[in-house]
């Protein structure tokens, strides 16, 4: 499922060319969505988010109501990515992966009965990992029927790919802390190898502090030596941000290497790092 990102994406930056194809990036949670549209000139058109109030609506009806999906899909050459925020997932190193055992891996990881609803993506890190996750087959069928050329993956797949591409060769221990809605993603790399990744649900800032401290203790990391990268819904100088600065000596915002996109984001009173996870599929 996830291979389309690498094989078909034209990216949002083409050296020597200020035009590209329009992009629609959409994250789907169990009752929420997050969406950006990037125009052919690599500029942010909108960022929208919403909560599902009626479960009588199908996913397509919900998106039609919220973002006028049909109208967007009429745009010429539109490239669409849908990321599924699914809590049931696991990783298998490619050398040990056997397709015929796919559902068995998932069953052992999720402790769920086999339901013919396990999907795989590839994360190109030094470890060459397969991401296995559970997702509703009906949802996949609806998305591919309504958006035939959609790239549909687990939310983590392009996020880990891009972060590794940018920072995977560091000889330091680095951590990505990405916040989107009520989800906190923590991923730790050491010298290009993935040590830890988890997708946590949180309700208040204290939950984020707890999960960061738990990660530090579990991996026996020195917070003074760990290089933190913050992406998603962080606000500069907020209490949450101040806590990170006190706890970790080294921290940076995640970086979107596209000045046209970065400049356009400011017109929406946003900063590029706040949309990092939504842009990753096209970088």
N, C-alpha and C positions, 0 to 999 in steps of 0.2 A: 504493500500500500504506500509506504513512505518513499519509494524510489522516485516517484514523479517529481519530487522537489528538486533532486539533483539533476535529473535527466531533462526536465522541461523548463525549469525556471530560467528566465532571462535576466534576473537580478534587477535591482533598482539603481544600479550604477553601471553605466557603460562609458568607459574612458573615451573622450573625444566626441561624445554624442549626448545631447541633453534630453533626448526622448527615449522612452521605453514603452512597455505595455502597461495598461492599468492593472492594479492589484486589489484584491479583496481578501483580507485576512480576518478570520472569524474563529474565536474560541468559544466552545460550548461546554458549559458546566451542567450539572443536573437541573438547575433552575435559574441559570444566568447565562448571559452571553456578553462578549467583548469584541468589538469590530472596528477595523480601520479600512479606509479606502485610500489608495495612492493613485494619483492621476498619471497620464502618460508623460508628464513633465517631472515625475518623481516627487511631487508635492503631496502632502497630506490633505485630503479633501475633508475627511471627518473622522472623529473617534466617537463611537457610541457604545453604550452599555445598557443593559436592562435586566430586570428580574421577571421571571415567568410567574404570572399571577393565576393563570388558568391552565390546568393540566388537561383540559378538554381540547386545547389547540394542539395540532401537530407541530413539529419543529418548523416545517416550511410555512405554515400559517402564522406561526409566531414571528418568524423572521420577516414575513411579508408585512405584517402589522407594524413591526418595529423599524425596519430599514428599507422597505419597498424593494425586496430582493429581486422580484421579476424585472423591475425597471433597471436595476444595476446589471443584471445578467444580459441585458440587451447591448451593453457596451462592447464595442469591437475589441477582440483579442483579450478580453478580461481574463486574468489568471487568478484562480480562486484556491485558497488553502483553508481547510477547516481543521482545527485542532481540538481533540476531545480530551477534556479534563476528566480522566478516569482514575479512580483510586486503586483499582485492581490492576497491577502491572508487575513485571519482573524483568530481569536481564539475564541473558544467556550468552556467553562468549561464542563467537561464530565457529571456532574450531570444534566446539563440543555440541553445536546445534544440529539436530536432525529434524527435518520438516515433519516426518511421520510421527514424531514424539511431541509435536507442538502443544496439543491439548493436554498431554500428560504433564509437561512442564508447568503449564498454567494451573492445572488442578492442584499440583503439589504446592505451588506458590500462593494461590488464592484460597485454598481449602474450599473450593466450590465444585459442584458436580459438573461433568462435561456437558456443555450446552451448545457446541458448535458456534461459539461466538468469540473465539480467540483470534487476534490479529497480530501481525508482526511488522515492525519497522526496523531499519538498520541505522545504527549510530556509528559514524566513522570516527572512532577515536583510536588510539594506539592499541586498545583492547579489542576493537572490532566487535561491538556488541549488537545483539538482537534485543529489541524491546518487545516483549510479549504483553498484551493487555486485553482485557475483556471489554467488549463494546456490543451494543445491541445490533444484531444483524439487520433488523428492520430499519434502524436508523441509517446504516451504511447504504442499504438498498434505496431508501428514499433520497438520500443525498446524491447518490450517483445517478439516479433516475432524473432528478430535477436539475442537477448540475453535472452533466456527463463527464466533463474533463477535470473535475475537482480532485485536488490532492488532499487526502484525508489521512491524518496520522494522529498518534498520541501527542498531546500537548508538549511533552518533554522532548520528543525526537528532534525537531529543528532547534530547540533551545540548547540542548546539549551539544548538538553538532556545531552550531555557530560559536558557542562559547569555547569549545575545544579548538576550533579553527583559529580563533583569535588569540587564545592564551595557552593552548595545550603544550607548547614547547618550553614554557617557563620552567626553570629549575627550582621554583618555589612551590610551596603548598598554597593553592588558591581556592577560594570558595565563591560560588555564585549564590546570592540570596535574592530571589525574585518574588515579588508580591503581586498577585493579580486577584482581585476580589477577596474572597475568604481563603485563598490558597497561598501557601508559602512553599516555594521550591528551594531546597538546599542541595547543592552539588559541590563536592570537594574533589579536586584533582591534585595529584602529586607527581611531578615530573611526567606529565602527560597521561598518567593512569588514573582512571576513575576509582576513588576510594569509597565514596559515599554519595547516594542521592536519595532524596525522599520528598514526597509531596504531602504537606501537612495542611489540615484545615484549622483555621484560627478564628477567634471571635474578638479578641482584644489584644492590644499591644503586648501585654504581659505574656500572652501565649507565644508570640514571636520570640521574645527574650528567652522564654523557657526552652523552645526548640533549638535555638542557637546554642544555649548553654549545654543542652543535652548532647548536641553534636560534638561540641568541644570535648566534653567528658568522655563520650563513647569512643572517640578517635584518639584521645589523649593528645590533643593539639595544644600548642602554645598560642594563645590569642594575640600575643605581641608579635609573633612571627608570621601569622596567617595573613595573607593578602585577600581582603574582602572586596567583591564586586557587587554593587547594589543595582538592581534593575526593577522595572515595574513601578508599582504604586508607592514609591518613597517620596516624601516631601522634604526638600532641603531645610535643615534647621528645625524640623519637627522634633517632638520628644523621642520618637522612634529613631530618628536619624542621630540625635544627640547621644542616645544610649549606645548605638553602634560605635560612634566616634570615641566614646569613653572606654568601651570594652576592647576595641581593636585599633591598634596604632596605625595600621596600614589599610586604607580603604579607597575605592574609586567608584565612580559611576560607570555602568556599562556604556559602551561606545557604539554608535551607529555611524559607520564610515561613509557618510553621504551628506555633503554640505547642503545640497538642494533640499533634501528631505528635512534635515536638521533645522534649516532656516524656516521652512514652512510650518514646522511643528510649533514654533514660537508664536506664530500668528493665532494659534488655537489655545494660547496660554498653557502650553505643555512644554516639556523638555524631552529630547529624543530618548534618553534612557528610560523614561516612563512607558515607552511603547516598544522596548527592546524585544520582548517575547513575541509581540505581534508582527514585528518586522523580520525576525530571524528567518522565516521560511524563504524569504526573497533575497537574502544576503549571500 
